[in-house]
């Protein structure tokens, strides 16, 4: 009798361990899909707004270049210009030039002190599709400079000029006028950066690097 009960108990245990039912399998798959989507979203796979590390890095790099130019002008006793140049391959360059006097009106001296392939107005895949170019990859391929105040800063041969006194003006010698639309005071200029995939979105996060007439550049954040 005892042996019979033991045999039935063994059979019941075997019956309980026969594997997942269809319902249990579906629940397991759903849970795995939820975890996969959550992980992808946290990594920015489905949303271009999820990760903006490169935008912060590019902003800090631009700040460093502007401060480098300002300090160089003070230390050398001559004017130093920062220019944003867009080449035919849609790469944006930050160029820093030395000038022979305390203004940026005369032609610059020699080659740029810095000539950095900074950002791109198109993505890496589109840019790699071009041929016959030796343009190096930008430091920040997913970031682009979307605008400036005044807009002439982005024109060819134009830019910001730092004098030996540490003051900033345009390369033509004029001081930037105030702009109520961007809430910039007289003497202040600005360069605006966004993630490339968000550059045309009205609710995109934007970093404005504000360069004062006299002093250190700062960042103003536009967060929707």
Backbone as CSV, one residue per row, in Angstrom:
resi,resn,N_x,N_y,N_z,CA_x,CA_y,CA_z,C_x,C_y,C_z
1,UNK,0.829,-1.205,0.000,0.000,0.000,0.000,0.861,1.251,0.000
2,UNK,1.875,1.279,0.866,2.778,2.424,0.941,3.521,2.608,-0.365
3,UNK,3.930,1.456,-0.950,4.644,1.519,-2.223,3.757,2.098,-3.305
4,UNK,2.460,1.804,-3.282,1.541,2.335,-4.287,1.369,3.838,-4.168
5,UNK,1.230,4.303,-2.882,1.087,5.752,-2.684,2.339,6.486,-3.144
6,UNK,3.519,5.906,-2.896,4.782,6.512,-3.297,4.872,6.601,-4.811
7,UNK,4.417,5.571,-5.498,4.454,5.570,-6.961,3.535,6.637,-7.523
8,UNK,2.310,6.774,-6.910,1.392,7.802,-7.399,1.949,9.203,-7.160
9,UNK,2.597,9.419,-6.017,3.185,10.723,-5.716,4.274,11.064,-6.709
10,UNK,5.067,10.064,-7.069,6.130,10.288,-8.063,5.550,10.670,-9.403
11,UNK,4.458,9.996,-9.810,3.806,10.314,-11.076,3.223,11.726,-11.061
12,UNK,2.656,12.166,-9.898,2.086,13.513,-9.794,3.174,14.563,-9.941
13,UNK,4.355,14.290,-9.302,5.457,15.250,-9.418,5.925,15.342,-10.862
14,UNK,5.985,14.204,-11.519,6.385,14.217,-12.922,5.369,14.987,-13.766
15,UNK,4.098,14.846,-13.420,3.070,15.565,-14.168,3.186,17.066,-13.977
16,UNK,3.543,17.518,-12.738,3.676,18.934,-12.467,4.861,19.535,-13.205
17,UNK,5.903,18.774,-13.524,7.111,19.309,-14.143,7.178,19.063,-15.625
18,UNK,6.035,18.967,-16.305,6.068,18.634,-17.720,6.442,19.817,-18.615
19,UNK,6.656,21.094,-18.062,7.103,22.231,-18.851,6.103,23.373,-18.815
20,UNK,6.431,24.468,-19.605,5.564,25.632,-19.670,4.271,25.316,-20.415
21,UNK,3.173,25.888,-19.918,1.935,25.860,-20.699,2.001,26.986,-21.724
22,UNK,1.097,27.022,-22.671,1.076,28.061,-23.703,0.890,29.440,-23.078
23,UNK,0.037,29.553,-22.064,-0.195,30.840,-21.397,1.079,31.332,-20.717
24,UNK,1.758,30.393,-19.996,2.999,30.777,-19.316,4.060,31.217,-20.317
25,UNK,4.133,30.536,-21.451,5.119,30.895,-22.477,4.834,32.285,-23.038
26,UNK,3.553,32.591,-23.271,3.196,33.913,-23.789,3.524,35.005,-22.787
27,UNK,3.262,34.750,-21.515,3.567,35.741,-20.481,5.073,36.005,-20.427
28,UNK,5.853,34.939,-20.506,7.313,35.080,-20.485,7.813,35.902,-21.662
29,UNK,7.276,35.664,-22.857,7.680,36.411,-24.052,7.319,37.888,-23.918
30,UNK,6.111,38.160,-23.395,5.681,39.552,-23.213,6.610,40.283,-22.247
31,UNK,6.972,39.644,-21.141,7.873,40.249,-20.157,9.230,40.549,-20.795
32,UNK,9.741,39.601,-21.583,11.031,39.809,-22.243,10.971,40.965,-23.236
33,UNK,9.848,41.088,-23.964,9.692,42.188,-24.914,9.639,43.527,-24.197
34,UNK,8.943,43.576,-23.069,8.871,44.818,-22.291,10.261,45.236,-21.815
35,UNK,11.034,44.266,-21.309,12.391,44.555,-20.851,13.274,45.017,-22.004
36,UNK,13.109,44.410,-23.182,13.906,44.785,-24.345,13.603,46.208,-24.783
37,UNK,12.318,46.574,-24.837,11.937,47.928,-25.231,12.448,48.950,-24.221
38,UNK,12.344,48.625,-22.934,12.828,49.549,-21.901,14.323,49.769,-22.020
39,UNK,15.072,48.709,-22.282,16.517,48.833,-22.432,16.871,49.646,-23.666
40,UNK,16.159,49.401,-24.771,16.435,50.146,-26.005,16.139,51.623,-25.830
41,UNK,15.056,51.942,-25.128,14.722,53.350,-24.911,15.759,54.046,-24.055
42,UNK,16.261,53.329,-23.027,17.271,53.937,-22.156,18.569,54.188,-22.886
43,UNK,18.838,53.421,-23.931,20.051,53.599,-24.721,19.858,54.568,-25.875
44,UNK,18.640,55.060,-26.069,18.391,56.018,-27.135,18.218,55.398,-28.498
45,UNK,17.902,54.093,-28.573,17.763,53.429,-29.867,16.503,53.886,-30.582
46,UNK,15.405,54.061,-29.841,14.144,54.436,-30.456,13.887,55.943,-30.409
47,UNK,14.571,56.659,-29.549,14.324,58.087,-29.398,15.608,58.873,-29.516
48,UNK,15.700,59.780,-30.505,16.917,60.573,-30.642,17.119,61.541,-29.497
49,UNK,16.072,61.775,-28.692,16.190,62.709,-27.585,16.720,62.051,-26.313
50,UNK,16.882,60.731,-26.333,17.223,60.026,-25.101,18.658,60.255,-24.671
51,UNK,19.566,60.403,-25.611,20.971,60.547,-25.253,21.556,61.777,-25.928
52,UNK,22.054,62.714,-25.127,22.615,63.947,-25.671,24.021,64.186,-25.141
53,UNK,24.709,63.128,-24.840,26.073,63.265,-24.341,26.940,64.023,-25.336
54,UNK,26.771,63.725,-26.623,27.595,64.369,-27.636,27.302,65.864,-27.725
55,UNK,26.061,66.253,-27.494,25.712,67.674,-27.499,26.419,68.404,-26.362
56,UNK,26.457,67.802,-25.191,27.164,68.410,-24.065,28.664,68.480,-24.342
57,UNK,29.221,67.418,-24.913,30.651,67.402,-25.214,31.010,68.472,-26.236
58,UNK,30.199,68.610,-27.288,30.465,69.610,-28.313,30.361,71.023,-27.740
59,UNK,29.387,71.236,-26.871,29.228,72.548,-26.239,30.450,72.903,-25.412
60,UNK,30.924,71.948,-24.624,32.114,72.195,-23.803,33.350,72.449,-24.664
61,UNK,33.448,71.730,-25.777,34.595,71.919,-26.672,34.564,73.312,-27.301
62,UNK,33.391,73.784,-27.689,33.275,75.120,-28.260,33.626,76.177,-27.212
63,UNK,33.171,75.981,-25.997,33.538,76.899,-24.913,35.053,76.953,-24.731
64,UNK,35.687,75.790,-24.796,37.141,75.735,-24.619,37.859,76.483,-25.730
65,UNK,37.385,76.352,-26.965,38.012,77.056,-28.079,37.849,78.563,-27.961
66,UNK,36.690,79.013,-27.545,36.461,80.445,-27.366,37.332,81.015,-26.257
67,UNK,37.446,80.289,-25.163,38.288,80.760,-24.058,39.761,80.750,-24.459
68,UNK,40.157,79.740,-25.242,41.526,79.683,-25.752,41.842,80.923,-26.585
69,UNK,40.911,81.315,-27.464,41.132,82.487,-28.315,41.213,83.763,-27.487
70,UNK,40.342,83.894,-26.512,40.346,85.103,-25.670,41.654,85.237,-24.908
71,UNK,42.097,84.149,-24.279,43.345,84.181,-23.515,44.551,84.374,-24.424
72,UNK,44.510,83.807,-25.630,45.623,83.970,-26.557,45.784,85.439,-26.961
73,UNK,44.655,86.105,-27.185,44.715,87.527,-27.529,45.332,88.339,-26.396
74,UNK,44.952,88.030,-25.172,45.499,88.758,-24.025,46.993,88.499,-23.849
75,UNK,47.418,87.253,-24.093,48.818,86.889,-23.854,49.748,87.359,-24.982
76,UNK,49.249,87.372,-26.220,50.105,87.762,-27.344,50.056,89.252,-27.633
77,UNK,49.031,89.937,-27.132,48.907,91.362,-27.397,48.407,91.678,-28.788
78,UNK,47.882,90.688,-29.489,47.311,90.892,-30.816,45.935,90.245,-30.879
79,UNK,45.156,90.650,-31.876,43.791,90.136,-31.999,43.787,88.679,-32.454
80,UNK,42.768,87.944,-32.016,42.592,86.540,-32.388,41.125,86.347,-32.788
81,UNK,40.911,85.685,-33.895,39.556,85.492,-34.414,39.126,84.037,-34.323
82,UNK,37.841,83.821,-34.045,37.221,82.492,-34.095,36.200,82.513,-35.222
83,UNK,36.348,81.614,-36.183,35.457,81.569,-37.332,34.874,80.163,-37.485
84,UNK,33.592,80.104,-37.852,32.915,78.839,-38.135,32.815,78.713,-39.649
85,UNK,33.437,77.687,-40.190,33.510,77.511,-41.638,32.830,76.201,-42.008
86,UNK,31.925,76.274,-42.977,31.286,75.057,-43.483,31.847,74.745,-44.857
87,UNK,32.428,73.557,-45.019,33.039,73.225,-46.302,32.028,72.561,-47.228
88,UNK,32.479,72.217,-48.418,31.586,71.631,-49.408,31.114,70.236,-49.075
89,UNK,31.688,69.634,-48.043,31.300,68.283,-47.634,30.409,68.298,-46.395
90,UNK,29.834,69.466,-46.109,28.870,69.627,-45.014,29.479,69.424,-43.640
91,UNK,30.776,69.613,-43.524,31.420,69.589,-42.208,31.640,71.020,-41.743
92,UNK,31.425,71.262,-40.458,31.630,72.584,-39.880,32.958,72.595,-39.127
93,UNK,33.765,73.584,-39.435,35.100,73.702,-38.843,35.145,74.890,-37.895
94,UNK,35.893,74.739,-36.809,36.223,75.865,-35.936,37.666,76.247,-36.232
95,UNK,37.850,77.465,-36.700,39.185,77.956,-37.033,39.540,79.131,-36.135
96,UNK,40.764,79.126,-35.628,41.274,80.219,-34.798,42.471,80.829,-35.510
97,UNK,42.400,82.151,-35.728,43.417,82.853,-36.495,44.091,83.933,-35.654
98,UNK,45.397,84.098,-35.842,46.139,85.222,-35.267,46.138,86.390,-36.248
99,UNK,46.066,87.611,-35.713,46.139,88.809,-36.545,47.343,89.654,-36.128
100,UNK,47.867,90.489,-37.036,49.114,91.200,-36.754,48.962,92.398,-35.830
101,UNK,47.734,92.866,-35.612,47.535,94.050,-34.776,46.448,93.766,-33.745
102,UNK,45.930,94.844,-33.142,44.916,94.644,-32.106,43.494,94.668,-32.652
103,UNK,43.341,94.499,-33.978,42.028,94.355,-34.603,42.098,93.188,-35.594
104,UNK,40.939,92.789,-36.107,40.874,91.705,-37.091,40.593,92.244,-38.487
105,UNK,40.922,93.515,-38.717,40.642,94.133,-40.003,41.679,93.756,-41.055
106,UNK,42.916,93.610,-40.652,43.966,93.239,-41.590,43.922,91.736,-41.859
107,UNK,44.577,91.273,-42.923,44.633,89.828,-43.186,45.302,89.086,-42.034
108,UNK,44.856,87.855,-41.736,45.464,87.091,-40.638,46.892,86.685,-40.955
109,UNK,47.576,86.243,-39.918,48.971,85.843,-40.040,49.058,84.339,-40.255
110,UNK,49.634,83.894,-41.379,49.902,82.474,-41.611,48.657,81.614,-41.660
111,UNK,48.808,80.399,-41.161,47.717,79.415,-41.146,46.952,79.497,-39.834
112,UNK,45.770,78.881,-39.773,45.027,78.899,-38.506,45.816,78.260,-37.368
113,UNK,45.702,78.849,-36.190,46.311,78.263,-34.995,45.621,76.948,-34.671
114,UNK,44.318,76.932,-34.849,43.524,75.701,-34.718,42.608,75.601,-35.916
115,UNK,42.457,74.391,-36.421,41.569,74.133,-37.546,40.922,72.770,-37.300
116,UNK,39.804,72.795,-36.578,39.197,71.572,-36.070,37.924,71.253,-36.834
117,UNK,37.848,70.042,-37.384,36.599,69.570,-37.986,35.651,69.261,-36.827
118,UNK,34.690,70.157,-36.604,33.959,70.195,-35.343,32.661,69.399,-35.381
119,UNK,31.722,69.818,-36.224,30.434,69.137,-36.308,30.075,68.901,-37.766
120,UNK,28.918,68.300,-37.988,28.493,67.996,-39.354,27.040,68.382,-39.534
121,UNK,26.701,68.886,-40.725,25.304,69.204,-41.004,24.552,68.019,-41.576
122,UNK,25.251,66.918,-41.865,24.613,65.673,-42.278,25.165,64.548,-41.423
123,UNK,24.510,63.399,-41.470,24.927,62.279,-40.642,26.128,61.544,-41.205
124,UNK,26.639,60.631,-40.401,27.837,59.887,-40.788,27.598,59.065,-42.047
125,UNK,26.435,58.428,-42.174,26.171,57.583,-43.340,26.127,58.408,-44.618
126,UNK,25.434,59.565,-44.552,25.353,60.406,-45.743,26.726,60.942,-46.117
127,UNK,27.512,61.345,-45.106,28.817,61.931,-45.379,29.778,60.892,-45.941
128,UNK,29.672,59.641,-45.482,30.536,58.595,-45.994,30.207,58.247,-47.441
129,UNK,29.016,58.659,-47.886,28.643,58.385,-49.259,29.307,59.315,-50.257
130,UNK,29.944,60.401,-49.780,30.616,61.312,-50.699,31.936,60.707,-51.136
131,UNK,32.378,61.104,-52.317,33.629,60.578,-52.862,34.569,61.717,-53.194
132,UNK,35.845,61.379,-53.346,36.833,62.366,-53.735,37.093,63.419,-52.690
133,UNK,36.999,63.076,-51.407,37.249,64.043,-50.350,38.152,63.438,-49.290
134,UNK,38.986,64.280,-48.721,39.860,63.847,-47.634,39.417,64.459,-46.314
135,UNK,38.180,64.936,-46.257,37.673,65.558,-45.038,37.671,64.558,-43.888
136,UNK,38.305,64.887,-42.782,38.288,63.969,-41.641,36.908,63.948,-40.994
137,UNK,36.598,62.910,-40.253,35.300,62.872,-39.582,35.225,63.946,-38.510
138,UNK,34.064,64.590,-38.348,33.924,65.606,-37.308,34.095,65.003,-35.910
139,UNK,34.513,65.832,-34.980,34.612,65.381,-33.592,33.242,64.972,-33.068
140,UNK,32.197,65.676,-33.493,30.853,65.439,-32.979,29.918,65.269,-34.173
141,UNK,29.841,64.048,-34.655,29.141,63.777,-35.909,27.643,63.973,-35.808
142,UNK,27.074,63.835,-34.611,25.626,63.920,-34.460,25.159,65.280,-33.962
143,UNK,26.057,66.275,-33.964,25.718,67.624,-33.507,25.931,68.586,-34.662
144,UNK,25.152,69.645,-34.706,25.363,70.667,-35.726,25.113,72.046,-35.141
145,UNK,25.819,73.033,-35.667,25.583,74.429,-35.313,24.440,74.920,-36.187
146,UNK,23.311,75.242,-35.567,22.096,75.544,-36.329,21.881,77.034,-36.540
147,UNK,22.625,77.873,-35.852,22.405,79.303,-36.029,23.349,80.122,-35.177
148,UNK,23.263,81.433,-35.350,24.126,82.344,-34.614,23.474,83.710,-34.536
149,UNK,23.891,84.478,-33.549,23.536,85.896,-33.491,24.805,86.696,-33.239
150,UNK,25.070,87.660,-34.112,24.367,87.917,-35.375,24.641,86.815,-36.401
151,UNK,23.758,86.673,-37.367,23.881,85.592,-38.346,25.134,85.724,-39.203
152,UNK,25.673,86.931,-39.306,26.872,87.149,-40.132,28.087,86.396,-39.603
153,UNK,28.032,85.940,-38.344,29.148,85.163,-37.779,29.435,83.934,-38.627
154,UNK,28.383,83.377,-39.228,28.534,82.143,-39.995,28.880,82.397,-41.459
155,UNK,28.968,83.663,-41.869,29.337,83.965,-43.248,30.816,83.694,-43.483
156,UNK,31.144,83.398,-44.714,32.536,83.115,-45.062,33.430,84.319,-44.757
157,UNK,34.525,84.080,-44.064,35.472,85.137,-43.737,35.084,85.988,-42.552
158,UNK,33.900,85.748,-41.975,33.443,86.510,-40.812,33.596,85.658,-39.544
159,UNK,33.407,86.309,-38.406,33.513,85.580,-37.151,33.602,86.522,-35.972
160,UNK,34.084,85.996,-34.860,34.270,86.783,-33.646,35.732,87.171,-33.516
161,UNK,35.965,88.357,-32.985,37.329,88.854,-32.830,37.570,89.213,-31.371
162,UNK,38.601,88.632,-30.776,38.994,88.958,-29.409,40.207,89.880,-29.459
163,UNK,40.137,90.983,-28.754,41.234,91.946,-28.727,42.127,91.676,-27.513
164,UNK,43.323,92.281,-27.466,44.213,92.058,-26.315,43.609,92.468,-24.977
165,UNK,42.611,93.339,-25.005,41.936,93.731,-23.762,40.954,92.674,-23.285
166,UNK,40.747,91.615,-24.096,39.803,90.568,-23.740,38.402,90.827,-24.229
167,UNK,38.201,91.945,-24.914,36.867,92.276,-25.405,36.582,91.569,-26.721
168,UNK,35.279,91.315,-26.953,34.864,90.597,-28.149,34.051,91.519,-29.047
169,UNK,34.327,91.463,-30.324,33.547,92.187,-31.324,33.549,91.364,-32.597
170,UNK,32.904,91.865,-33.637,32.920,91.165,-34.914,34.240,91.437,-35.636
171,UNK,34.533,90.608,-36.625,35.807,90.766,-37.333,35.883,92.079,-38.102
172,UNK,34.727,92.710,-38.369,34.761,94.002,-39.054,34.918,95.163,-38.088
173,UNK,35.086,94.851,-36.804,35.342,95.879,-35.806,34.120,96.426,-35.111
174,UNK,32.923,95.983,-35.481,31.712,96.493,-34.856,31.354,95.684,-33.612
175,UNK,30.700,96.350,-32.674,30.215,95.697,-31.462,28.788,95.216,-31.719
176,UNK,28.478,94.019,-31.289,27.178,93.405,-31.581,26.055,94.189,-30.905
177,UNK,24.998,94.447,-31.653,23.841,95.145,-31.109,22.983,94.195,-30.284
178,UNK,22.206,94.757,-29.376,21.288,93.947,-28.571,20.223,93.321,-29.459
179,UNK,19.717,92.167,-29.034,18.687,91.472,-29.798,17.587,91.014,-28.840
180,UNK,16.501,91.776,-28.724,15.418,91.398,-27.807,14.835,90.024,-28.107
181,UNK,14.828,89.611,-29.384,14.223,88.323,-29.747,14.946,87.160,-29.086
182,UNK,16.263,87.260,-28.965,17.050,86.189,-28.335,17.467,86.534,-26.906
183,UNK,17.025,87.705,-26.427,17.333,88.177,-25.080,18.836,88.315,-24.859
184,UNK,19.544,88.736,-25.902,20.970,88.988,-25.793,21.195,90.487,-25.618
185,UNK,22.067,90.830,-24.695,22.362,92.230,-24.416,23.345,92.770,-25.444
186,UNK,23.511,94.085,-25.459,24.465,94.711,-26.367,25.858,94.157,-26.100
187,UNK,26.560,93.816,-27.182,27.900,93.276,-27.066,27.967,91.767,-26.998
188,UNK,26.826,91.094,-26.825,26.806,89.636,-26.720,26.533,88.978,-28.063
189,UNK,27.265,87.908,-28.345,27.028,87.081,-29.530,26.688,85.673,-29.057
190,UNK,26.153,84.855,-29.954,25.768,83.497,-29.557,25.864,82.543,-30.736
191,UNK,26.216,81.308,-30.420,26.207,80.200,-31.377,25.297,79.118,-30.814
192,UNK,24.407,78.581,-31.649,23.404,77.616,-31.186,23.705,76.229,-31.720
193,UNK,23.674,75.229,-30.824,23.948,73.848,-31.191,22.747,72.968,-30.861
194,UNK,22.511,71.981,-31.735,21.467,70.979,-31.505,21.968,69.621,-31.973
195,UNK,21.269,68.579,-31.523,21.478,67.272,-32.111,21.046,67.338,-33.569
196,UNK,21.810,66.723,-34.458,21.535,66.833,-35.887,20.125,66.348,-36.243
197,UNK,19.680,65.236,-35.639,18.366,64.691,-35.975,17.238,65.563,-35.447
198,UNK,17.548,66.527,-34.584,16.525,67.396,-34.004,16.638,68.836,-34.501
199,UNK,17.506,69.092,-35.442,17.816,70.483,-35.779,16.613,71.272,-36.282
200,UNK,15.617,70.603,-36.863,14.452,71.314,-37.400,13.210,71.170,-36.523
201,UNK,13.332,70.537,-35.379,12.171,70.326,-34.515,11.940,71.545,-33.624
202,UNK,10.702,72.039,-33.537,10.439,73.224,-32.710,10.653,72.988,-31.221
203,UNK,10.561,71.738,-30.774,10.698,71.442,-29.346,12.040,70.821,-29.010
204,UNK,13.052,71.021,-29.856,14.363,70.406,-29.623,15.113,71.124,-28.505
205,UNK,15.907,70.359,-27.783,16.818,70.961,-26.813,17.928,71.667,-27.568
206,UNK,18.248,72.866,-27.134,19.258,73.680,-27.812,20.207,74.274,-26.788
207,UNK,21.483,74.272,-27.118,22.491,74.916,-26.291,22.964,76.181,-26.995
208,UNK,22.781,77.321,-26.369,23.297,78.581,-26.890,24.578,78.936,-26.144
209,UNK,25.684,78.985,-26.868,26.942,79.417,-26.271,27.004,80.931,-26.428
210,UNK,26.858,81.639,-25.327,26.790,83.096,-25.328,28.174,83.664,-25.020
211,UNK,28.655,84.525,-25.922,29.971,85.147,-25.765,29.753,86.609,-25.386
212,UNK,30.130,87.018,-24.188,29.889,88.403,-23.765,30.915,89.360,-24.365
213,UNK,30.621,90.637,-24.274,31.541,91.658,-24.759,32.871,91.583,-24.011
214,UNK,32.794,91.277,-22.738,33.998,91.211,-21.913,33.783,90.146,-20.839
215,UNK,34.519,89.063,-20.912,34.367,88.002,-19.927,34.327,86.625,-20.556
216,UNK,34.012,85.642,-19.736,34.045,84.241,-20.147,32.712,83.829,-20.754
217,UNK,32.768,83.044,-21.824,31.556,82.546,-22.480,30.789,81.613,-21.544
218,UNK,29.488,81.541,-21.746,28.625,80.711,-20.906,27.604,80.011,-21.793
219,UNK,26.857,79.091,-21.196,25.861,78.318,-21.935,24.472,78.646,-21.426
220,UNK,23.553,78.835,-22.346,22.147,79.018,-22.007,21.374,77.864,-22.623
221,UNK,20.629,77.134,-21.812,19.957,75.926,-22.249,18.494,76.208,-22.561
222,UNK,18.056,75.713,-23.732,16.644,75.765,-24.090,16.091,74.354,-23.997
223,UNK,15.252,74.118,-22.995,14.679,72.785,-22.772,13.165,72.882,-22.944
224,UNK,12.578,72.121,-23.876,11.130,72.185,-24.107,10.351,71.854,-22.848
